[in-house]
Amino acid sequence: MKIFSKIWKVLRWVLLGLFIILAVAAVCFKIYTGNYYRANEETIEDFAGSYSTVHSYSNDNGTVFIPTEDEIKAVIVFYPGGKVEYTAYSPLMYELADRGYLCLLPRMPENLAFLRIDAVDKLTAGWDEEAATVENLDWYLAGHSLGGVAASVHLGEDDSYRGLILCGSYTATDFSESDIRLLSIFGEKDGVISRENYEESKTFWPEDSEEHVIEGGIHSYFGSYGIQDGDGEPGITNEQQITETADVISHWIG
């Protein structure tokens, strides 16, 4: 009995230690994710007011942007960057929807796409009838920064998409032998993206991949949330980079 008593005492202290470690880790994670980049509401409102041809609606799982005048050309699912409020990408979604693309912008838990790489499935759940109207169109998965990396992981598990669009990002999945289309866009003065990882990831690109460099562009200006720490000095405005990004994507898909 004494042996069992000693074992229980040791086990109790081990369990208590594990509980403390997990509690501290949870608090640290919450502090880490709580310090995120907020969307620039003024810029978003300006874009929303400029496009009467785009209807948007939101729920707890994200926002959908629907062209109301043009025939829908394709569907674009956009994964937001890490620790960035997802609505910061609304201006880019408005620009793309104005060009005839149905855009889905999922909301990520704790603003981290890797916590829900299949977020689009949650956003479209319950809208089966509406989804059926566009199921025969080409669907593209896109993402900014870590959102693009997460999108590439999801695309490696779901082959229903026509292509991958990376904005200041790179793929973590090898598509070199696949028929997936790939477009990479990054800012000339991007000071955040790891150029080493970016260049190495090119070995994962399909043979006919395309790359576009935005002159004067930076990492942060794919969204509207200010300028990230460590980013470069922009040579163009936030609005100019968003417009050029939408132009490049539209031309590439078209």
Secondary structure by P-SEA (a helix, b strand, c coil): caaaaaaaaaaaaaaaaaaaaaaaaaaaaaaaaacccccaaaaaaaaaaacccbbbbbcccbbbbbbccccccbbbbbbbccccccccaaaaaaaaaaaccbbbbbbbcccccccccaaaaaaaccaaaaaaaccccbbbbbbcaaaaaaaaaaaaacccccbbbbcccccccccccccbbbbbbbbcccccccaaaaaaaccccccbbbbbbccccccccccccccccccccccccaaaaaaaaaaaaaaaac
